[in-house]
Amino acid sequence: MDSGDGSDEEGGRGRYKILFEGGSCIGTGRCAEVSENWGMDIETGKARPENYFVSEEELDDNLDAARVCPAKNGEGVISIVDTETGEVVDPEIR
C-alpha cells in the first residue's frame, strides 16, 4: 500500500527520484495545477514537490508536472530518474 509520501509498503523510498532545479523555477505554478505532489512555497513564490521519491502509481502525475513546466532549461527544471536503472524518464515518451 502506498502511503503517498513516496515510500512503499515496506517503508522504503519510491522507485523514482525527482530532480528539481528550484533556483531556475519561475513560479508559474503550472506543475501544482496538474500534480498533487507539487505546491507553491508562499515565502519564495516558487514550486516545490512534497515528495522527492515517488512510486510507479505517482509517476504519471509527476511527469505531467515536468511536461507543463514552462521553465525549460535544457531538459527542464523538473526531471525524474528511475533509481533502478539510473535513466531519466522522458515525460514526452511516457
C-alpha positions as CSV (number, residue, x, y, z in Angstrom):
1,M,0.0,0.0,0.0
2,D,1.3,3.4,-0.9
3,S,1.3,6.0,1.8
4,G,1.6,9.0,-0.5
5,D,4.8,10.1,0.9
6,G,7.0,8.4,-1.7
7,S,7.6,5.4,0.4
8,D,6.5,1.9,-0.4
9,E,4.6,-0.6,1.8
10,E,7.9,-1.9,3.3
11,G,8.8,1.7,4.4
12,G,11.4,2.3,1.7
13,R,11.5,5.1,-0.8
14,G,9.6,5.2,-4.1
15,R,11.4,3.9,-7.2
16,Y,11.5,7.3,-9.0
17,K,13.5,10.3,-7.8
18,I,12.5,13.8,-8.7
19,L,15.4,16.2,-9.6
20,F,14.2,19.8,-9.3
21,E,16.3,22.8,-10.1
22,G,14.5,25.1,-7.7
23,G,16.7,28.1,-8.5
24,S,15.5,28.1,-12.1
25,C,11.8,27.9,-11.2
26,I,9.9,30.9,-12.5
27,G,6.9,30.4,-10.2
28,T,4.1,30.0,-12.7
29,G,2.5,27.2,-10.6
30,R,1.6,25.1,-13.6
31,C,3.1,22.0,-12.0
32,A,1.0,22.5,-8.9
33,E,-2.1,22.8,-11.1
34,V,-1.6,19.3,-12.7
35,S,0.1,17.3,-9.9
36,E,-1.0,16.7,-6.3
37,N,2.7,16.2,-5.4
38,W,3.6,19.8,-6.3
39,G,2.8,23.0,-4.4
40,M,3.8,26.6,-4.2
41,D,6.0,27.9,-1.4
42,I,4.4,31.2,-0.2
43,E,7.7,32.6,1.1
44,T,9.7,32.1,-2.1
45,G,7.0,32.1,-4.7
46,K,8.5,29.0,-6.3
47,A,7.2,25.5,-6.7
48,R,8.4,22.5,-4.7
49,P,7.5,18.8,-4.6
50,E,6.0,17.4,-1.4
51,N,7.9,14.2,-2.0
52,Y,11.2,13.7,-3.9
53,F,10.7,9.9,-4.2
54,V,7.6,8.6,-5.9
55,S,6.1,5.3,-6.7
56,E,5.1,3.9,-10.1
57,E,1.5,4.9,-9.3
58,E,2.6,8.5,-8.8
59,L,4.9,8.7,-11.8
60,D,2.5,9.9,-14.5
61,D,1.2,12.7,-12.2
62,N,4.7,13.9,-11.7
63,L,5.6,13.5,-15.3
64,D,2.7,15.8,-16.1
65,A,4.3,18.4,-13.8
66,A,7.5,18.1,-15.8
67,R,5.6,18.4,-19.2
68,V,3.8,21.6,-18.3
69,C,6.7,23.4,-16.7
70,P,7.5,26.5,-18.8
71,A,10.9,27.0,-17.2
72,K,12.7,24.8,-19.7
73,N,16.4,24.8,-19.1
74,G,17.9,22.2,-21.4
75,E,15.9,19.1,-20.2
76,G,13.7,21.3,-18.0
77,V,13.9,22.1,-14.3
78,I,11.9,19.0,-13.3
79,S,13.4,15.7,-14.2
80,I,12.6,12.2,-12.9
81,V,15.2,9.4,-12.6
82,D,14.4,5.7,-12.4
83,T,16.5,4.7,-9.4
84,E,16.7,1.1,-10.5
85,T,18.2,1.9,-14.0
86,G,19.7,5.4,-13.4
87,E,17.9,6.6,-16.5
88,V,15.9,9.8,-16.8
89,V,12.3,9.1,-17.6
90,D,11.3,11.1,-20.7
91,P,7.9,12.8,-20.0
92,E,7.2,13.1,-23.7
93,I,7.5,9.3,-24.3
94,R,5.6,8.1,-21.3
